[in-house]
Structure formats: structure tokens, C-alpha cells
Amino acid sequence: EIDQSSVLDFISVLQGHEDYKDQVCHVEHYAERPAIYGSFEDLKTECGDPLLSKDVMEALKTQLGIDRLFKHQVESLKAVLGEGKHLCLTTGTSSGKSLAFALPILEAYRKDPTTRAMILFPTKALAQDQLGKLEKLFHSVCPGLGVCTFDGDTAKAERVEHLKGCHVFLTNPDMLHYTILAHHAKWRHILENLKFVVLDEAHVYRSTFGTHVALLLRRFRRVLRHYNSSPSFVACSATIRNAKSFFTQLFALTREEDECIAVDDDSAGRGERRFCLWNPPLLEDQEAMAADAKAKAKSSKGVVERNAQKRRRFKEKEGAGEAPRLPPGVGYKTRSSPFEDAAWILAQAMRRGHRTVCFLQTRSMVEVVLQVATDHLHDAPTLQKRVAAYRAGYAADDRRQLERRLFSGDLLGVVATNALELGIDIGDLDVTIHVGVPPTVASIWQQAGRAGRRGRASATILVAMDAPLEQHFCRHPEQFFARTLEARVPDVSNPFWLSGHLLCAASELAPLKEGEVPKWFCETAINVVQDLRKDGKLLVMVPRPGQTPDPEGPVLRYCHVKGKKSPKELVNLRDIDPIQFQVIIRGNSTPLETVEQRWAFMRLHPGALYLHQQWAYFVEELDLTAQVVWVVPKNPKQIDYYTECRDHTQLVLSGGGQARSLEEATNFVRDYSAPVVRTGAVSVHWRVYGFRKKSKKDHRLVDQIDLSLPAVEMPTQAVWMDLPGPVLLPVADAGLSVDRGGLHALEHVMISIAPLVCDVETTELSCQHTRRDADPNRYLLLLYETQRGGGGVSAKVFAQWEELLRRAVELIEDCPCESGCPNCIVVAHCSEHNHGLDKRAALKIGRALGFAKSPPSPVLAPFPFVQTIPGMFCHQQQQQQQQQELQQ
């Protein structure tokens, strides 16, 4: 057992280490918070009868060691058991949320053995994790209460037995979509007696996945109404803002009888926590260089030498406005690697015996950090065996083995993606390390909450990336800790997703009456139904002679065409690429992992180097027909180069959407027609056309190889602005790059600060990183959604476009650098590796639009026709036509 005071002192220990370089920029202290308990006496009906039986309370004491409940647990049980209301419970990790639905299910079955319940988990692993705990509690009171997992791993024979004898089904949205609703007649006796529907870890239902689940639950409620079933809906979630509106939108609880009670006051106790913001040192800092030289004299080859090489490379420019020669995906780099710092912190934590998880946002860097951490433990071979990687894509058996090793304490350190963010029980942790700010505030606290459970002390260290938003938080830590948790309201009016779910609804429960469509879905669905009728996908049933027309409007049916996929097969809930590649060692048959097509093209193309659990592999072949990546083992110490793909993204505007004039900035009067801001559908065409080999030693180009891989297309939504010639021409006349320099830089910053302005995630947006001369839209200021079909992000950006642009220009203007740096225009996720960015060009454009503090540059009067920049046209008449269209 680790001394809890040593966990709290861990950050101070790091600060006292000889390799420490003043990386700690802020430490937030969270004092221990005592728990607030409720009373069993409060759990009574209006008549004074207890809501929990003596048997249930005894089971809590004997099986779970619980002799009293938290206040929020008591309030939740009163809402569900006492008042029969729907419940939305949003509290922190390890606050006992599962009892809010487990106890009502147990009490309902004790009174009525025909009771059925369905608990939806976002992953199969979570359902498996909860199965044993629920069985232990349920069987101690009611031995006949059957509990089972019902997912894709359940054998067909077991499914038949479960339908006959089980009462509580632990499943997921995918099974509800593909199996339960599609074959609801087989589930009739279960659906007719369904008393509870539980949605656990509801905060993960955001973006496209959240929209799909919200539409799926509307279909589910429609089927339940067919069987005259009105269960209570319970959602358990990490703390989120506007929890009640989120929950009612998710389940479409719009009627008066569908009253929902939100419980969001977390009364569970919390151990003391230290939360540190860690900023890697500046490479060009002379004091840091002196410290490196001193450390180099004491140590052998390692991180110090790599940092010194990077400092030298930072001085090497490839031309005006060009980025330094640096590793892939890093671009401009004024600070040492956050991944190396995180690996060093992980190694130090393991040396002190602290059970630690290091969270990363990309799968490709998990193996890299694991390798560096292992190198730091070169003098401790026992510890090297107690650190491993955990991420999506691994085989299920491998993940279960890692979870067992972590729970038992055999693993002392784990490098993971957000696959470990959800509530799988992995035991008591002491330290969490986070490389980069997670995409949502909820994710930050879910990950940090993996340590410090059951009142234990914990330490959280967030290692900042070289990105504008994260460097902003390092300069203003109070803003980071003051951030509120996002409201995640699904976009159920998205026509792209509505069409598929409407076809599913018509297919699984016929007929679909046009009048019930807005009742179960939304008003926008009526227009989608009309389009489906025109396309012949929904057929109108003509009344027989003498038959009275249905008062709810035309009766619609789905007509399946033989040989075509059914509607459920065309709806992909998780927007997972249906084309998956297996990574297999040549001469073996067991896959190392399974990856999506885009990831395979980008990281596993022929000639690429691939890392897996500290092992290096060379990609020999990418078999597009068999969808297999063939690899052979390589000794990583004998490989003196790395690979980075060469890709290009081109956007095609599909039309439609909304348009409006850009609002004028304060105290600024334009001398030209207002630019037009538009939102609508676009088609993204992405293709890998080759890769580069670069030296590990000095990152110089070794070789450049061409590839011929098929393009990947994706429909989505975007927001863009047509900029007039008087804004762009002065930039070109000054000899600056308009598209690759100014517009690209502005797009980078707008994406970086979008979480602060638009309440969206940076990973949900992208831009035209790889502009080419032949691209028709290279002179548009454009942001598009990274999710297939869009998830409502573009609507938020469209509404806040002026504020987003203003904040972006001000951030660039406030940065003291001369040509651009990671504090302003440089981002790590740029697929062009930040080449060509130009801070001066971005500022000129921003000032010409009026979104700057300093006076704008002189703006030229509009010309009748100008073609100064190849591919860019400014036509006064065309601008007037755009204005007329807007007025009409």
C-alpha cells in the first residue's frame, strides 16, 4: 500500500529532480471533500411505506459493505421508486451511480417477477465488467432474477436461452439497432413487461454517435408504444452542463407525463488531489540549453541529446514562411516533446511505486511513449515488464488480459488512449498523466477520476502540447480550471441521418404514418419523408375502395428490394468505417490489431514502419482485396529512419444550406461589399499519394516514394466565407501567400479556439490543410466537420463565425512571435506539417475584415474585374448578385 502523502508529494519530487526544467506552470489543490449521506428514513412513500425492503438493505450491507447511501443516491431512488419519474443522474466517478438503477430494478422484480429491464452500455467491456457486480447484488435477494449480457459475442444458442429465462439484459445501442428492434416480435414478452431502460455513461453520446443514439431511442419508444409499454428511463452520466435538456432531447421526453428529474449534486466523498499543468521547456531558451549541457555531463545518450538536436534544427529555415524540418505531425516546435516529458514522468511515478495511467489522444503515439518510458527504465528491468500499452484495435483477449493485470496490480504503468476513460474497474490508481487537453471537459475529469477512488489521494499531471489553446491555458490556468462541462445536445434534425432512421422505423414496424413522424422524430423529418417518397424508398399505401383515410395522414411502407442492403445495414451508429484492415505478421494467422481504412492508408501503407507493444514491424504489403496489412518484424535499433505519408484533401461544395452577410466589426466601416458566410453540404476527397523517409538522427529527407492508393470520399457539412478581392489583393501585392499562408493560418487558429467560442471539440473540425493550385476552393476561408454527414457542429460555428474570427485574429495579434509559432498559428495535427503558414498574411486579412485591435491596412476600392492571383477572381457584379440573392 502506497503512502498517500507520497502521492501528494509526487509533483514536488519531480520539481526537485536534477532533470527538472521549470515545466510546472500551475498546481491546483483540491482539498479532501467529506461525503454527505442521506437517510434510509427518507426513502418512504407518501403513505410512509419504505421504498427499500429489509432484504435489499441487508444485501447492501452484506454484499457491498454499504450501510448508508449518499444524498444523491437517496434523491435518485425517491425520484424513480417513490415518484415514478424518469431520472438523469450526473455525478463524478466512483459516486455509486449504478445503485440508482440497480436497486429500483431489484425492488420491482421482488414485487413482480415478470419485470424486465434493459441496461445499455456504450461498450461490451463495460457490460462484462458490470455483470458480476449486478449478479452478486441481485442473487443475494432474488436468486431467480436472471442477468445476462446480450451483445455481438453472445452465441446464438445462448441468445435463445436468454430470451426465455433472463430478466435484466446488459446490452448496447448496436444490439438494439441490429437485433432487438429488427426482430422485436421475438422480444414481445420482454418489451411488454419492460419496466426500466437505463443508459449508462450517457456523456459519451455526443456528436454523430449521440445523434444516432437519440434517433435510435425514438424508434425504440415507438416500438414500445406498440406493445403498450411505458418504462422508466434512467441515464447515468459524468457531470455535464444542461443535463436535463440533454436527457430529454436524447429520449424525446417532450410530453407533460414524461417529466424528468435531474440529480446533479455530487455528495460522494473525494480524496485530496493535486492537479498540475506541465509545460515542456522552450528549446531556444538559453538557460534550458545550459541545464541540458550540465545534465548531459551526468547522463548517457537520451532525451537531452534529442532536445539539443531539435534546438539546432529550429534554427534551420527552409525559406520564408516555411516550417523547420521536424518529425511528422509536429510542425513548428519551440518546446521539447510533450511525449518525452510524459514518458519521463511515467517512469518516475513507477520508480516510486505509484500505479499510473498515461492518456494520449492518438493511437500512433501510444507505442512511442511506451518505448521511451521503457528506455527511461533501462536500469530497472523488473519495472520494464510492468508497463504496457492499451488502446482500441487490440484483440479482445489481449485487452481483457491487460485489464486483469492492471486490476491485480501486476501492471504498474499503462499508456492508453481514451479506451480506458470509461468506467471499467481497473483498481485503485494513484497518478494520471494526460498528454494534451482532452477534447471535452467531461473527458478530462473522467480520465483524472480513474485515480483517487474510494477517498484515496491522487495526482493529475496535464502535459501541454505546442498548440494555441493549450499554451493559452498555461498562461491563464484560471481559465482552464474555470471551464464548465459541455452541454451535449444531439442534432436530431440532421437530414443526412434522419433518412436512414426513418427507413428503419418504416421497416421494423409497418406502417409508418406520416402524421406520427413529427411526434417521434422532429418537424424537419416531414421534409425528409417527402424526399424519401420522391425517391421511391417509401411507398404510400392507397386506401381500398370505401376505406376511410387514416386521420394521421398517408400510410407509408418500406419496400425492400431483393439484393439490396436493408435499412439497418445502411445506418452505421458509430460512423465506423465498414472497411477494416487486419494487421498480420507474415507467416502467422493471428491479427495484431484491426484498423480502419483511413488509418491503414495513412500509417500502414507499403514501406511504412509500424510499432506494436515495443516491437517494430515493416509493412511489406497492403492487400486492398483481402483487407490485410502484411508486416515483418524489425529491430527498432537497426532502423535509422521513420516514414510520414504524403496526402491531399480536396473539397467539393455540394450547395444548399444557409447564407448571410458578415456582420461588421465594431468601429470599422468597409469600403467593399460585405463577404458572404455560407454553410452547407460538402464532399471531402482524401488520398494518400506517397510517403517520405526521413532520418531519425537529423530528420533530413532520405527518400520520397510515390503510391497509388484509392481516394476516400466522405460527405459532411462545412462553413465557409467568400473573401472579396479588396481583402485578398493587398496580401498578394505584399508578396505574401494568400491561401497557404494567410487563410490556412487563420483556419488553424479558428479551429484551436473553437472549444472556447462555439462549445465544440477541436477534433470535430478540420480545414484545407493541403491546398494545391488546381483546387477550386483554395481561396475560401473554410472549416468542415470531420464526422461523416456532420453532427451539428457547423451550425454552431456558423452562428458564432464573427466572434470566432475576431478571437482568432486577436490571438494572432497578441502573440509576440514574428512569423508564427505554436502559441498562435502552428498546430500539431496539420497534415501539411505547417509548411507555408504566414502570420503576416493572416493579420493582413484579419485587419482588412476589421477583426483586429490595431488599425487595418489601407483597403483598395473594389475593381470591376481583377485577376491578380492565379485562380482568384473578384467581380463586382458577382458580389452584387450575391447581395441580391441574400436580400431575396
PyMOL commands that set and color helices and strands:
alter all, ss='L'
color gray80, all
select helices_A, chain A and resi 4-8+10-15+40-42+54-64+71-82+99-111+124-141+156-165+173-180+184-192+202-204+207-226+243-251+286-298+303-314+338-351+363-376+381-384+396-408+418-420+441-448+453-455+468-475+477-481+495-508+514-520+524-534+567-570+597-603+636-638+725-733+738-758+762-764+793-799+801-814+839-849+876-887
alter helices_A, ss='H'
color red, helices_A
select strands_A, chain A and resi 24-30+86-90+116-120+147-149+168-171+194-199+232-237+260-263+273-278+356-359+387-390+413-416+431-435+458-463+512-513+538-541+555-558+580-585+591-596+609-612+615-623+628-634+641-661+676-695+701-706+712-722+765-766+780-785+865-866+874-875
alter strands_A, ss='S'
color yellow, strands_A
deselect
rebuild
show_as cartoon
